[in-house]
Amino acid sequence: MVILIKEKFSEGDSLLHKLDPRVKIIVALLFSVIVAVSDKYTSLIGALFFAIVAVILARLRTREVISRLLVVNSFIFLLWLMLPFTFPGKNIYTLGSLNISQEGIKYALLITIKSNSIILVGIALLSTSSIFNLVHALRHLYLPDKLTQLFFFTYRYTQTIHSEYIRLNNALRIRGFKAQTNFHTYRTYAYLVGMMLVRSYDRSKRVYDAMLCRGFKGKLWTLNHFVFKKSDFITGIVMISCITGVMLLP
Amino acid sequence: MKERRSEAVIKITDLLFAYPSRDYIFKKFNFNFFKGERIGLVGSNGSGKTTLFHLIMGLLHPPEGKIKIFGKERKAENDFIEVREKIGLVFQDPDDQLFSPTVAEDIAFGPLNLRKNQQETKKILKETLETLGLTGFEDRITYNLSYGEKRLVSLATVWAMQPEILLLDEPTIWLDEETIEKIVQILNNHPHLSYIIISHDKKFLKETTNKTFKMINGKIEKI
C-alpha cells in the first residue's frame, strides 16, 4: 500500500521525542507567535539559534532536515526576487533601471530568519511526535472535539482516498489512456475527480455508520492518557525561559 | 417459521423498503431471529442482504413495517442506541471499520463508548486479542496491516463490545483458506454466540451455521 504522508521524524528516542506532546505544542505555539510579531534582529538571531539547538537536540537526519528547509526557502527565494526592488526606502544600488532599497533587503532578511526559525522549531518539536499523539495532545489542551476529529480524519483517510485514486488511475492506464491536450483527456480527468468525490463521500458515510454501530455518540475517548512527568515540566520551563530570554535581548 | 415459546429477539413484520429510483427491495417482509440461532444468509447480489443488516442496526429506516428488537419496537435513531450496544455488525470493507491508527485504539473504541473505564477496557482488549489470535498486534498501524489481518481486527473491534448477536457481512470474501479456517474456529469455540452470516461460501456456512435462509424477490425463505 502506498503511504502518502510519512511521519519520517516521529520515530527516535532523543530528549525531544520523549517530551510530552502537550509541552511541545505549547512551546512551539509560544515560539511561533513571539517570533512572528518580533522585529528586533538580536532577538530573531537568538531565536534562530534556539531553533537550531532544538533541531540538534532532536537528533534528526541532517539531510532530511535540509531538504525540508529547501522547500520552504524556495518560496522565500521568490520574495528575494521581488522585495528589494519594490519596497520603498533608501536606494543603495542601481541595477539598470531597477533600484535596490535597503529597507527591502532588511525586510526580506527578516522574513527569511523568521520563517526558518519557525519551521526548524516545528521540525524539532512537532514532527517528533506522531500525528495521533499530537491529536491527543490537542484534545487534552481543550481544543474543540470537532476540530481535532477533523484534523485526525483528514489525516487517516487521505491515505485511503489516495489509494482509491491510484486504483482509478490504473484502471484508466490499463485501457490505454494517455493524457493529451484534447477534450477526451479533460473529460476523463473530470470523471476521475468526480468519481473520487463521490467515493469519498460514500466512504465517509460508511465510516460514520460503522462508528455508530460501535456506540459512537459524538465523543472520542482516549485509551492511553499522557503522564506528565517531572522532566517534562523542567524541559518546558527551560525552553520557555530561553524563549523569553531571547526576546528580552537588547 | 415455527412459533416458539420464547419471543424472537429480532422480529420484523410487514416491512417495506426501497432505495430511491429502484424497485422495492422488501415488500411485506417478515423475519424472526431467536437467541442461540446461527444462521447463514444467501441470495443474489442486490437481493437486500446487507440492507437487512443496516435496517436491524438502524442505519436505514423503513417507511412501513415494524422492527422489534429485544422486545421493544425500534423506530427513531435513539431507539437503536441500545441495539447497537448489543448487536455487533462487522462491515464488509475493513477500511470502513478501522479508523484509529493503532489496533489497540480501534478495539478500545467500542468499549470506551460503552463507558468502560481504562482498566476494564485494557482487560477486554487483552482478552479480545487473545481470543482472535492477535496478541502482539496492539501497536500495529491499522492501515499497514495485510487484508486478512484487517478483517480479523475488524472482527475484534466488534467482538470487544461483547455483543449478544453478531451480524457478519461476507466475512470470508477475498480471504485465504488459512484465515477462513481461523474464523471458523473462533466462531465454533463460542457455541453460545448467536449470529447471522451473509456469505456465498457454502463450505464456510456449513461449518459455522445450522440453517440457511435465502433472500429472493423481497422475501426470506428457509432452505
Interface residues (C-beta under 8 A of the other chain):
Chain A: M1 I3 S130 I131 F132 F153 R156 Y157 Q159 T160 R203 R206 V207 D209 A210 M211 L212 C213 R214 G215 F216 K217 L220 W221 T222 L223 H225
Chain B: H54 M57 L59 I81 R84 E85 G88 L89 F91 D93 D95 D96 Q97 F99 S100 P101 T102 A104 E105 A108 F109 G110 L112 N113 L114 Q118 T121 K122 L125 Y143 N144 T157 V158 M161
